[in-house]
Amino acid sequence: MSKIQKNDHFYLIDGSGYIFRAYYALPPLTRKSDGLPTGAVSGFCSMLFKLLEDSKSDSNLQKPTHFAVIFDSARKTFRNEIYNDYKANRAEAPDDLAPQFEYIRKSVLAFNLPSVELLNYEADDLIATYVNQILEKGARVTIVSSDKDLMQLYKKNVRIYDPMKNKFISEDDITKKFGVSSNQVIDVQSLAGDSSDNVPGVPGIGVKTAAELIKKYGTLEKLLDSADEIKQNKRRQTLIENKDKALVSKRLVTLKNDAPIDRNLDEFKLKEIDKDKLYKFLREMEFNRLLSSAISIYGEPDFLAIKDQNEIKEKKNSINKKEYYLINNIDEIDSWIKDAEEVGEVAVDTETSSLDPHQANLIGISLSSVLGKACYIPIGHKSEKCLDKNSVLKKLKPLLEDPSIKKIGQNIKFDFIVFFKHGIELNSIEDTMLMSYVLDAGRNRHNMDTLAEIHLDHKTITFKDLVGSGKKEIKFSEVNIEKAKDYAAEDADVTFRLYKKFKKSLQIEKISHIYEIFEKPMIKILAFMEIEGIKIDNKFLKTLSLKFQKKIEKIQKEVFKLSKKKFNIASPKQLGEIIYNDLKIANLKKN
């Protein structure tokens, strides 16, 4: 027994249309691990993700209760039995697109959505059939497609959303395109034909002429029966001679609304996102940017929910293949300096007593120049043996100031200020937090814990894990050195791993210059602004303030002149009354 309710709302997605839009909209992409083309899959996933979230947003007053993605199953359909040359001029799918179809279908399942296709039928026919069934149940439907052929389905309780134009199609849009209302689109298409699908139509009859004829005679059949009445000789003759082509064309363009579908409407019920399933797919496809967006919406992955324990062990091993060392003797630092000099780069992280670098005391330093290998140098822990701070800083100073060796940090401005207060000025600095920001901007947070989970599939030891919280919280200087070593060395190790990954990504996406020219130079500028402070030219600022005030007063006078009354421009309520009620220069619509 069907459970469909009258207030249910179905979203039917033209998946095949999405595929080609995604393929041609994005540059070619490949999966690094095996070279698989993934551009279309990436674009498809991004569009599907955006549609899902937009449709569920509070601004959408017609949220979906059911959701399905519909695909074409093959090139040949029942229409080729009607007309052998139907779509004969369509080229085969590009070589790099064909292997992506399988993964596009997998992506739909990864989003916990039903994927529907039926041999011998096009996606449009399945959509028409489902629309018919949905309306019979008294529910509503939104078709998501840019395909003009689906405009024939437009009617009461059926919306069509064009994702290419980011708008809902109206009856006026259909009239502008075909010259007739939606219930006569099929007749116009039958006369005008369609070169892209190789629908013959009637030679010499275009959309404009076809619309004139259909508006006059009502239907294709009535037009053809009355063809001998047409005054224009050429038009009359071509309609009489090509009657069969017109009727065949109508069979080709008319969407089937009774396809033998085997998926019940109840199966389209919109389900919650299965985070583990989605994140696993996005990781396998190496869609890190989309993964970070998904995590920002759906939350952090639940590693404990992964059923395959072998898989979780394998994931842990990928970052657990590590060697973290506690430096007990100052001479041991020499080998770490040598490693950094040989590779020309070193990840550096400081542990301090405060989140304010200007007030912080230095408690420890961690270093990493080899993936999976890091050390921790304790210099400020209480009640445990630490190295002399001055001796450690003296030994590290040449390395940290050497312009030929890159110093890599996560939010390295903090470390820069801490070291500067101790007489060391870091040179040749890199910042993984800024690299992440350039790559993903507002898609996710850019702290180390989040980045490690997104890009390294690794859950880090958190600061709270180490020091506790509430009344039981201790200072970092009171943390056991062995535990501090694991935490601090991991920070340096993760930072170094992220740097290697982000550096490649910036090059691949050709945005290294944004990081190098705009973001990285700001680290030292902002650090020194914090350290030194900035001078204020009070006279200049007062002059500027007066200048702005005069400009504001001038603009206010123009506003009051237009509104024909004075009001508080800073008040959204008063401004709204002027715009919507008095001047009526905008629609009274929530946006």
Phi and psi in degrees as a GROMACS rama.xvg file:
@    title "Ramachandran Plot"
@    xaxis  label "Phi"
@    yaxis  label "Psi"
@TYPE xy
-70.0624  142.798  SER-2
-106.346  13.3193  LYS-3
-69.1368  130.639  ILE-4
-104.677  160.079  GLN-5
-66.6442  -25.1988  LYS-6
-92.7733  7.83233  ASN-7
-71.203  150.175  ASP-8
-133.282  118.126  HIS-9
-97.5954  133.374  PHE-10
-106.963  118.594  TYR-11
-111.339  118.613  LEU-12
-102.164  128.189  ILE-13
-76.7667  86.8951  ASP-14
-61.3206  -38.257  GLY-15
-65.5044  -37.6451  SER-16
-64.8315  -38.675  GLY-17
-61.7047  -39.6356  TYR-18
-59.1664  -51.31  ILE-19
-71.9318  -32.3334  PHE-20
-63.9856  -43.2387  ARG-21
-64.6342  -41.1683  ALA-22
-64.3516  -44.8572  TYR-23
-85.8256  -12.686  TYR-24
-85.1341  -24.6351  ALA-25
-115.012  151.871  LEU-26
-69.1718  158.889  PRO-27
-60.0744  133.817  PRO-28
-126.369  150.876  LEU-29
-134.334  151.529  THR-30
-77.697  128.025  ARG-31
-62.964  -35.0914  LYS-32
-67.3735  -32.8288  SER-33
-140.719  2.36794  ASP-34
79.7478  9.08407  GLY-35
-63.4366  130.1  LEU-36
-63.1251  133.635  PRO-37
-136.118  7.70465  THR-38
-58.5916  -47.1946  GLY-39
-67.4195  -38.6399  ALA-40
-63.4474  -44.5881  VAL-41
-61.1888  -48.4981  SER-42
-63.2564  -41.516  GLY-43
-61.2133  -47.2654  PHE-44
-61.8104  -41.668  CYS-45
-64.0795  -42.6397  SER-46
-67.5875  -41.0594  MET-47
-65.1768  -42.7984  LEU-48
-59.8007  -46.2984  PHE-49
-64.1533  -44.1827  LYS-50
-61.8132  -43.8769  LEU-51
-59.0177  -48.7434  LEU-52
-70.4669  -39.4138  GLU-53
-64.1216  -39.8574  ASP-54
-68.4952  -26.5765  SER-55
-94.3934  -2.77173  LYS-56
-70.5409  157.631  SER-57
-63.2309  -25.8947  ASP-58
-72.7006  -16.7744  SER-59
-89.7845  113.102  ASN-60
-81.3247  -9.286  LEU-61
-122.915  70.3581  GLN-62
-69.8106  147.997  LYS-63
-76.8835  141.639  PRO-64
-101.825  -23.3093  THR-65
-133.459  150.603  HIS-66
-150.503  131.923  PHE-67
-149.159  145.464  ALA-68
-109.897  124.954  VAL-69
-110.013  133.185  ILE-70
-121.26  154.679  PHE-71
-70.3698  148.901  ASP-72
-99.7476  -30.2303  SER-73
-164.239  168.542  ALA-74
-66.7663  -44.0171  ARG-75
-83.8607  132.619  LYS-76
-136.745  -176.673  THR-77
-59.7403  -23.227  PHE-78
-66.8796  -27.7439  ARG-79
-70.0631  -21.1009  ASN-80
-76.6789  -29.7289  GLU-81
-76.0922  -43.2637  ILE-82
-143.943  107.819  TYR-83
-58.7523  -30.751  ASN-84
-91.1992  11.5204  ASP-85
-60.0319  125.34  TYR-86
57.282  25.1254  LYS-87
-68.5773  -23.0661  ALA-88
-89.2251  3.89073  ASN-89
-77.4806  130.253  ARG-90
-75.0878  157.695  ALA-91
-65.2762  156.842  GLU-92
-59.3238  139.148  ALA-93
-52.97  149.204  PRO-94
-56.8412  -35.7333  ASP-95
-85.792  -5.79574  ASP-96
-92.4825  -38.3898  LEU-97
-51.1894  -46.4805  ALA-98
-70.4623  -7.26626  PRO-99
-88.8236  -16.2501  GLN-100
-56.5462  -44.3979  PHE-101
-57.9628  -43.2005  GLU-102
-76.358  -27.4885  TYR-103
-66.3046  -41.8797  ILE-104
-65.5864  -37.7106  ARG-105
-64.8255  -34.0357  LYS-106
-64.656  -35.9036  SER-107
-62.0213  -44.3591  VAL-108
-65.594  -34.4546  LEU-109
-63.021  -31.693  ALA-110
-83.973  8.15902  PHE-111
63.9407  37.6101  ASN-112
-117.526  151.187  LEU-113
-76.7829  140.465  PRO-114
-114.412  126.063  SER-115
-124.254  135.171  VAL-116
-154.495  159.413  GLU-117
-147.032  124.794  LEU-118
-55.3817  137.847  LEU-119
82.4212  -0.443928  ASN-120
-129.82  150.075  TYR-121
-87.4227  161.569  GLU-122
-57.1828  -37.395  ALA-123
-60.2137  -37.7707  ASP-124
-66.5204  -40.1341  ASP-125
-66.4649  -40.0033  LEU-126
-61.9958  -44.5926  ILE-127
-61.8841  -39.6937  ALA-128
-66.3804  -43.8287  THR-129
-67.1636  -38.1943  TYR-130
-58.4468  -43.8206  VAL-131
-59.4544  -45.7087  ASN-132
-67.4435  -41.0274  GLN-133
-63.5242  -44.5526  ILE-134
-65.845  -34.5936  LEU-135
-61.7605  -30.3831  GLU-136
-82.8479  -6.01969  LYS-137
83.718  10.3314  GLY-138
-91.9982  178.293  ALA-139
-112.817  162.411  ARG-140
-144.206  142.106  VAL-141
-118.13  122.124  THR-142
-94.611  127.671  ILE-143
-107.023  103.62  VAL-144
-169.022  153.387  SER-145
-102.724  5.63812  SER-146
-76.3991  121.408  ASP-147
-64.741  -25.907  LYS-148
-62.9946  -25.6289  ASP-149
-79.707  -7.18236  LEU-150
-65.5473  -20.6137  MET-151
-67.4904  -14.2666  GLN-152
-89.8827  -6.19847  LEU-153
-64.7239  127.281  TYR-154
-168.787  -172.97  LYS-155
-60.5266  134.612  LYS-156
70.1102  12.3866  ASN-157
-126.018  114.573  VAL-158
-103.96  152.178  ARG-159
-124.211  121.081  ILE-160
-106.912  123.22  TYR-161
-94.5447  105.426  ASP-162
-69.5925  -21.8759  PRO-163
-67.9602  -41.2031  MET-164
-98.6621  -4.19067  LYS-165
54.7315  49.972  ASN-166
-153.646  158.736  LYS-167
-88.0403  134.441  PHE-168
-75.437  134.644  ILE-169
-109.492  169.83  SER-170
-60.4207  -35.0797  GLU-171
-63.6914  -39.6862  ASP-172
-61.613  -40.3816  ASP-173
-67.6392  -41.0225  ILE-174
-64.225  -39.6621  THR-175
-64.2853  -35.2397  LYS-176
-79.508  -43.7451  LYS-177
-110.584  -10.3301  PHE-178
80.19  0.288721  GLY-179
-139.524  172.83  VAL-180
-76.802  168.633  SER-181
-60.6253  -30.9023  SER-182
-76.2326  -2.23084  ASN-183
-118.086  4.9505  GLN-184
-57.7835  -43.7593  VAL-185
-57.5105  -42.6916  ILE-186
-65.9949  -39.7043  ASP-187
-65.7243  -44.3145  VAL-188
-62.233  -35.467  GLN-189
-64.4331  -36.1722  SER-190
-79.5134  -45.284  LEU-191
-77.6346  -23.3947  ALA-192
70.571  -174.882  GLY-193
-152.486  107.625  ASP-194
-65.7591  -31.661  SER-195
-67.4574  -33.0204  SER-196
-101.171  0.0837534  ASP-197
62.1425  38.0061  ASN-198
-84.2787  119.784  VAL-199
-64.5226  -44.374  PRO-200
63.2824  -158.616  GLY-201
-109.974  119.77  VAL-202
-52.757  134.345  PRO-203
86.4423  -5.48504  GLY-204
-105.912  115.796  ILE-205
-97.8417  -176.248  GLY-206
-62.1205  -42.1631  VAL-207
-63.1065  -47.1453  LYS-208
-66.4103  -41.8152  THR-209
-59.0492  -41.8207  ALA-210
-63.8822  -41.3524  ALA-211
-60.6142  -43.823  GLU-212
-68.0736  -42.6968  LEU-213
-69.6303  -36.8626  ILE-214
-64.2225  -32.0868  LYS-215
-78.2632  -43.5195  LYS-216
-101.765  -12.821  TYR-217
93.4808  -52.6123  GLY-218
-138.589  164.713  THR-219
-62.0493  -43.5354  LEU-220
-62.7601  -42.5701  GLU-221
-66.8591  -35.6224  LYS-222
-63.7697  -47.6134  LEU-223
-65.4808  -36.2149  LEU-224
-66.9893  -26.0739  ASP-225
-106.994  15.4923  SER-226
-57.7903  -34.5833  ALA-227
-69.8776  -9.07519  ASP-228
-86.5637  -13.3077  GLU-229
-68.4376  132.356  ILE-230
-75.3968  -38.5406  LYS-231
-68.9294  119.792  GLN-232
-57.9959  -50.3955  ASN-233
-64.1085  -42.9319  LYS-234
-66.0281  -42.8279  ARG-235
-61.4671  -45.6122  ARG-236
-64.018  -43.9457  GLN-237
-67.7795  -33.4212  THR-238
-68.25  -39.9154  LEU-239
-68.4409  -43.0494  ILE-240
-72.6914  -26.8651  GLU-241
-114.085  28.5087  ASN-242
-57.8386  -45.2544  LYS-243
-62.6717  -39.2973  ASP-244
-63.0957  -39.0746  LYS-245
-64.8502  -43.2145  ALA-246
-68.635  -38.2854  LEU-247
-64.6764  -41.0344  VAL-248
-61.262  -37.509  SER-249
-65.6001  -37.435  LYS-250
-66.1185  -31.1522  ARG-251
-75.2721  -40.6108  LEU-252
-86.6602  -17.0007  VAL-253
-76.0862  123.091  THR-254
-76.9865  138.367  LEU-255
-73.7863  130.201  LYS-256
-111.24  16.6121  ASN-257
-136.987  34.8192  ASP-258
-61.3688  145.743  ALA-259
-77.0117  63.4909  PRO-260
-70.6319  148.646  ILE-261
-117.666  8.35816  ASP-262
-104.107  125.174  ARG-263
-76.5178  147.187  ASN-264
-58.9787  -31.5075  LEU-265
-61.2843  -25.8346  ASP-266
-71.019  -12.1328  GLU-267
-89.3968  3.49141  PHE-268
-54.5295  127.885  LYS-269
-68.2769  124.862  LEU-270
-105.871  163.307  LYS-271
-66.664  149.511  GLU-272
-65.9467  131.764  ILE-273
-88.9193  98.654  ASP-274
-55.795  -45.5172  LYS-275
-62.5955  -41.7921  ASP-276
-67.0843  -44.8449  LYS-277
-66.0139  -48.8231  LEU-278
-64.3281  -36.3802  TYR-279
-62.4041  -44.1461  LYS-280
-64.1418  -45.1752  PHE-281
-64.7166  -34.9538  LEU-282
-68.1397  -43.9518  ARG-283
-61.0115  -35.917  GLU-284
-83.7242  -7.56717  MET-285
64.863  36.0216  GLU-286
-92.0687  69.7633  PHE-287
-65.2908  -36.8366  ASN-288
-66.3063  -45.2737  ARG-289
-67.0302  -36.0273  LEU-290
-60.4851  -43.3907  LEU-291
-65.3308  -36.0143  SER-292
-65.5801  -42.6098  SER-293
-63.1833  -42.564  ALA-294
-64.3608  -37.1707  ILE-295
-66.6036  -25.5833  SER-296
-91.5403  -48.2837  ILE-297
-95.2621  -11.7241  TYR-298
100.542  170.485  GLY-299
-64.3615  149.587  GLU-300
-67.1133  146.983  PRO-301
-95.7611  92.94  ASP-302
-62.615  -31.508  PHE-303
-71.2684  -16.1268  LEU-304
-85.1312  -6.46691  ALA-305
-69.6877  121.502  ILE-306
-74.3382  -33.0877  LYS-307
-81.824  99.9901  ASP-308
-65.9196  -29.7047  GLN-309
-62.7047  -37.4565  ASN-310
-66.7116  -42.4857  GLU-311
-66.4523  -35.4543  ILE-312
-64.8346  -41.719  LYS-313
-64.0471  -39.9648  GLU-314
-65.1318  -42.0714  LYS-315
-65.452  -38.4769  LYS-316
-64.2398  -28.2014  ASN-317
-61.3965  -30.2394  SER-318
-109.469  -17.2457  ILE-319
-80.4678  -5.55211  ASN-320
-77.5756  79.0155  LYS-321
-141.959  157.735  LYS-322
-131.815  109.599  GLU-323
-111.904  128.15  TYR-324
-118.593  143.484  TYR-325
-99.897  124.894  LEU-326
-83.2865  113.35  ILE-327
-101.887  -17.4779  ASN-328
-131.541  133.337  ASN-329
-60.0222  -29.5183  ILE-330
-68.3385  -20.1335  ASP-331
-66.5329  -20.579  GLU-332
-66.7777  -26.326  ILE-333
-56.6975  -42.0526  ASP-334
-66.7282  -32.1576  SER-335
-72.7877  -35.1381  TRP-336
-65.4835  -41.1983  ILE-337
-62.2681  -43.4878  LYS-338
-57.5851  -45.0503  ASP-339
-63.8056  -40.3158  ALA-340
-66.9474  -35.7342  GLU-341
-69.849  -42.9562  GLU-342
-89.0445  -16.6834  VAL-343
79.1989  15.7943  GLY-344
-159.328  150.863  GLU-345
-152.389  132.252  VAL-346
-81.8736  133.246  ALA-347
-126.527  136.815  VAL-348
-143.098  135.893  ASP-349
-106.159  143.664  THR-350
-108.966  131.026  GLU-351
-134.433  176.866  THR-352
-91.1927  -4.56539  SER-353
-151.583  154.145  SER-354
-80.0627  -10.3979  LEU-355
-93.9968  109.811  ASP-356
-62.0845  -22.7432  PRO-357
-78.3515  -20.9051  HIS-358
-107.897  -4.46576  GLN-359
-80.1103  141.35  ALA-360
-96.809  140.686  ASN-361
-79.3049  124.665  LEU-362
-109.099  -29.5044  ILE-363
-169.634  162.838  GLY-364
-133.861  136.163  ILE-365
-119.556  148.559  SER-366
-134.033  148.477  LEU-367
-154.06  126.067  SER-368
-124.889  -3.57378  SER-369
-130.938  133.45  VAL-370
-56.0432  127.298  LEU-371
85.1339  1.34545  GLY-372
-128.467  125.883  LYS-373
-152.35  161.049  ALA-374
-133.726  160.126  CYS-375
-126.896  129.944  TYR-376
-110.111  104.392  ILE-377
-81.6179  130.541  PRO-378
-135.4  -2.60653  ILE-379
-145.016  22.6802  GLY-380
-81.0201  143.938  HIS-381
-82.9086  151.971  LYS-382
55.2248  15.9421  SER-383
-137.887  155.509  GLU-384
-68.882  122.57  LYS-385
-124.892  164.722  CYS-386
-82.4135  157.672  LEU-387
-69.677  124.075  ASP-388
-58.2861  -48.1295  LYS-389
-62.4201  -39.4092  ASN-390
-65.9381  -41.0835  SER-391
-64.3747  -47.7119  VAL-392
-64.8312  -36.3973  LEU-393
-63.2311  -39.3507  LYS-394
-71.6741  -35.9637  LYS-395
-84.2569  -20.28  LEU-396
-53.803  -48.7865  LYS-397
-59.8484  -38.2777  PRO-398
-66.5782  -47.5763  LEU-399
-69.4075  -26.1604  LEU-400
-96.199  -6.96503  GLU-401
-67.155  115.706  ASP-402
-69.9318  -13.261  PRO-403
-87.4173  -6.8407  SER-404
-117.894  123.816  ILE-405
-74.4578  133.863  LYS-406
-107.328  117.736  LYS-407
-106.667  131.657  ILE-408
-141.92  161.07  GLY-409
-99.2173  109.665  GLN-410
59.5061  60.2888  ASN-411
-70.5566  -12.8845  ILE-412
-58.6754  -37.4321  LYS-413
-60.0677  -50.226  PHE-414
-65.9524  -36.2161  ASP-415
-57.9371  -46.9288  PHE-416
-66.3716  -42.1973  ILE-417
-59.7837  -47.9432  VAL-418
-67.0522  -39.0817  PHE-419
-60.8732  -37.576  PHE-420
-67.1906  -16.3094  LYS-421
-107.24  18.4948  HIS-422
84.5121  16.5716  GLY-423
-122.382  128.944  ILE-424
-108.968  110.988  GLU-425
-62.834  137.962  LEU-426
-122.173  157.868  ASN-427
53.1067  62.0503  SER-428
-95.9142  150.192  ILE-429
-131.966  147.868  GLU-430
-132.404  114.59  ASP-431
-67.8769  -29.0098  THR-432
-64.7095  -43.6312  MET-433
-69.6874  -36.8568  LEU-434
-60.7203  -43.8684  MET-435
-62.7527  -40.2953  SER-436
-63.1009  -42.9672  TYR-437
-63.1009  -38.9995  VAL-438
-73.8902  -41.1045  LEU-439
-125.86  -2.28473  ASP-440
41.1038  -119.299  ALA-441
-88.6137  14.3272  GLY-442
-73.1998  -27.1081  ARG-443
-158.678  171.427  ASN-444
-72.4169  160.251  ARG-445
-119.836  21.3951  HIS-446
-76.6591  162.994  ASN-447
-62.9777  -41.0614  MET-448
-59.3631  -45.0875  ASP-449
-66.8934  -45.3286  THR-450
-64.5045  -38.5133  LEU-451
-63.9084  -38.7806  ALA-452
-71.0931  -40.9551  GLU-453
-71.7655  -49.3777  ILE-454
-97.5551  -22.5385  HIS-455
-116.603  -1.82371  LEU-456
54.8747  41.4645  ASP-457
-132.601  132.865  HIS-458
-94.6845  116.797  LYS-459
-80.2126  163.307  THR-460
-73.1666  122.095  ILE-461
-86.9016  160.465  THR-462
-61.1714  -37.3066  PHE-463
-65.9299  -35.147  LYS-464
-57.9395  -33.0171  ASP-465
-84.8383  -44.7282  LEU-466
-103.793  -9.64625  VAL-467
79.4928  -170.148  GLY-468
-147.217  165.726  SER-469
66.836  -140.545  GLY-470
-67.9411  -25.1351  LYS-471
-87.9136  -1.48402  LYS-472
-66.2578  135.898  GLU-473
-115.284  167.944  ILE-474
-80.8718  154.944  LYS-475
-62.047  -31.2565  PHE-476
-67.3263  -15.1975  SER-477
-97.3555  -3.91404  GLU-478
-71.889  140.313  VAL-479
-54.1539  134.115  ASN-480
-61.0208  -37.6612  ILE-481
-62.1917  -42.8581  GLU-482
-67.9699  -39.7172  LYS-483
-62.4054  -37.4023  ALA-484
-60.518  -47.8275  LYS-485
-61.4086  -41.2478  ASP-486
-69.4871  -50.872  TYR-487
-70.5141  -42.7468  ALA-488
-65.2307  -36.0442  ALA-489
-62.0078  -40.0458  GLU-490
-57.3669  -45.892  ASP-491
-66.8943  -41.6507  ALA-492
-62.6028  -49.4033  ASP-493
-62.6697  -41.6391  VAL-494
-59.359  -43.7696  THR-495
-65.3062  -40.4675  PHE-496
-64.6674  -43.7682  ARG-497
-63.3803  -40.4004  LEU-498
-58.2694  -46.9263  TYR-499
-59.9895  -41.3226  LYS-500
-70.6847  -46.6067  LYS-501
-67.4947  -35.3903  PHE-502
-59.8995  -44.5472  LYS-503
-65.0863  -43.1845  LYS-504
-62.6205  -40.1333  SER-505
-62.8896  -38.3239  LEU-506
-69.83  -44.6614  GLN-507
-61.9319  -42.7019  ILE-508
-84.4577  0.364534  GLU-509
57.5045  43.6297  LYS-510
-127.129  19.2791  ILE-511
-57.9915  -34.4393  SER-512
-65.5327  -30.2875  HIS-513
-65.5374  -43.698  ILE-514
-66.8926  -47.0938  TYR-515
-69.5393  -40.0016  GLU-516
-89.3791  -40.4886  ILE-517
-100.542  -42.1124  PHE-518
-90.5527  -53.6695  GLU-519
-59.7111  -41.9666  LYS-520
-61.5686  -21.3239  PRO-521
-73.6918  -18.1526  MET-522
-59.0524  -54.4155  ILE-523
-68.8766  -36.9444  LYS-524
-59.8884  -49.2449  ILE-525
-68.1869  -37.3261  LEU-526
-60.4609  -47.0865  ALA-527
-70.3225  -29.1051  PHE-528
-63.7019  -38.7435  MET-529
-70.6118  -40.77  GLU-530
-70.1799  -48.2295  ILE-531
-92.317  -24.2211  GLU-532
81.8665  176.204  GLY-533
-129.88  150.609  ILE-534
-86.2556  142.724  LYS-535
-111.403  127.229  ILE-536
-91.4738  91.1013  ASP-537
-59.4593  -39.2602  ASN-538
-63.8093  -44.9332  LYS-539
-63.8904  -42.8518  PHE-540
-65.7261  -36.7135  LEU-541
-65.5036  -42.1475  LYS-542
-61.9045  -43.8265  THR-543
-63.841  -40.624  LEU-544
-61.8964  -43.4486  SER-545
-63.4351  -38.6087  LEU-546
-62.6914  -45.1209  LYS-547
-65.168  -39.3488  PHE-548
-62.1512  -43.311  GLN-549
-63.5458  -38.7652  LYS-550
-67.3178  -39.8855  LYS-551
-64.0066  -43.1711  ILE-552
-63.17  -37.5339  GLU-553
-65.322  -44.9953  LYS-554
-64.8681  -39.4651  ILE-555
-59.1433  -42.7468  GLN-556
-61.0705  -39.2797  LYS-557
-67.1021  -39.8914  GLU-558
-63.2434  -46.5302  VAL-559
-65.7874  -31.7272  PHE-560
-66.6255  -41.5007  LYS-561
-69.9778  -40.8859  LEU-562
-82.023  -13.4437  SER-563
63.0661  20.0749  LYS-564
-165.634  158.858  LYS-565
-90.5495  144.982  LYS-566
-158.703  172.287  PHE-567
-84.0203  103.26  ASN-568
-63.1282  -27.4349  ILE-569
-76.9  -7.63238  ALA-570
-91.706  112.724  SER-571
-56.5724  -37.0442  PRO-572
-64.9042  -48.8199  LYS-573
-66.3923  -39.8057  GLN-574
-63.5287  -40.2471  LEU-575
-62.1381  -40.7734  GLY-576
-61.768  -39.6517  GLU-577
-65.9491  -48.9491  ILE-578
-67.4103  -47.1401  ILE-579
-86.4289  -44.6471  TYR-580
-92.0475  -46.7157  ASN-581
-79.6503  -54.8087  ASP-582
-89.2726  -21.704  LEU-583
49.9129  46.653  LYS-584
-98.9621  5.74837  ILE-585
-149.818  150.062  ALA-586
-68.4238  140.496  ASN-587
-78.8998  81.8471  LEU-588
-143.124  132.74  LYS-589
-68.2063  128.196  LYS-590
